[in-house]
C-alpha cells in the first residue's frame, strides 16, 4: 500500500497556520494541505491518514513541537517533519533534528526558502513511498534465482528469456563483467524443459588448458600420468541437462576444436579413448569479450562462434538500467541480512538516492558487494549516508577519507537532485517525452512533474 503525500501545518496561531496553508496551496495545488491548531489536533489528523510532510511550530501550549515530533515519529516513522522556530530557539530546533526532524525553518518564513524545504520534504516522502512499493515488488518477484528489475531493458530481457527457454538451441550470453550473465543462464535452465535435470557450470579461465579437456570430456585410466581410474567429464554428468561454459572466449584453440566437434555431432571423446560417447546437453556460453575481434585476430574459431551464436542475449549494464538500482539495493540488503541471520535493515531515502547516482563500473556484482559491506558495518536498523561514507572510507585508497566534504545540507540536496534527475530522465525515456504519461507512471501530478522539469532544466520534447 502506497503512503499518501500531503502537508499538515501545525501552529497555535490560527492566522499564521491558515496563511501558510494558503501560500503552500497556491504553490502545490494538487497536494492536500490542512492546518491544525494544536499538537493533539495534529495527531488526530495524522491518525486519519493522508500526510507525508508535517510543518510544526516549536513553541506551542499543551503539546509543544518536540513532544509532537517524538509522538508522531513513533507512530509514523516515515513522516517527514519540518520544525518552525523563532530565531532565539535555533539550538532547540537543531536538537529536534537529532531526534528525527527532517529540517527546520525560522520565522518569519521566507517563501522561497519555504518552497525549497517543502519540495525536499515532499520528494523525501515520495522516495519513502517508492521504497515501500519496491519492498512489495521484491516480495512478489525476488526469488533466489530471479532477475530483479523493472526497467525497460530488464523487462525486455525477461521477455526474451521466456522465449529462448522454450527451445533447445545453443545460446551465447554477452555482457560486461558483473552484469549477471550466470544468473541469466540459470534462469534459462529453470524455465526450460530440462529444469529437473542438472545444470553445471565450467569457469573456463579458471582451469588450465591441460586439465580443461579432461574436465569437459573426461578421461580413461592411463590416459596421462596420474589418471589412475576412468573419470566422467562434465558433458556426461550434465547429460539431459544444461551446461554453461562461462567466459568461453578464453579457451584455447585446441579445446575449441574438440568443443566444435561435440556441438556438431552430439558426441564427446574422453581423453585417451577412441570410443565416442553420445551426449544430450544444452550448451549456454557466456562472454564479456568481443568474439568478433578475436576471430579477426585468429584466436577464436569462426565456425565455433556460429555454433554458439544460434541465439544471442545481451545482458544490460547497470548504467543502462539505472532505474533498477533502488530495487536491487533493497533486494541485496534483504538477502544479506538473511545470509548473516541478522535483523532486517532498511536503506534511508537519502542512501537510496545516493546509490542511484553512482557509476557502478562493476555493475550488479559491485553493487551487491557494496550492499553486503553496508549490512556488515551498519549496526542500526536504518542505513544512512553516514554508513555509506564509512564503507566508502574502508574501501578507499589511503588518504581518500581525508577529502574535504561539502556541508551536510548542500551534499544532501545534491544527492536528491541527482536522483531526481536520473529518475525523471528514465521516466521520460519510458514515456517517450509525454508528460501526461510520465506523470501517470510516476504517480506524480502533471503540475508537480512540470515543476521538477523546470527546476532541473529538463526539456521533455528531447525524449520523444
Buried (B, 14 or more C-beta within 10 A) or exposed (E): EEBEBBBBBBBBEEEBBBBBBEBBBEBBEEBBBBBBBBBEBBBEBBEEEBBBBBBBBBBBEEBBBBEBBEBBBEEBEBBBBBBBBBEEBBEBBEEBBEEBBBBBBBBEBEEEEBBBBBBBBBBBBBBBBBBBBBBEBBEEBBEEEBBBBBBBBBBEBBEBBEEBBEBBEBBBBBBBBBBBBBBBBBBBBBBBEBEEBBBBBBEBEEBEEEEBBBBBBBBBEEBEEEBEEBBEBBBBBBBEBBBBBBBBBBBBEEBBEBBBBBBEEEEBBBBBBEEBBEBEBBBBBBBBBEBEEBBEEEBBBEEBBEBBBBBEBBBBBBEBBBBBBBBBBBBBBBBBBEEEEEEEBBBBBBBBBBBBBBEBEBBBBBBBBBBBBBBEEBEEEEBBBEBBBBBBEEEEEEEEEEEEEEEEEEBBBBBBBBBBBBBBBBBBBBBEBBBEBBBBEBBBBEEBBBBBBEEEEBEBEEBE
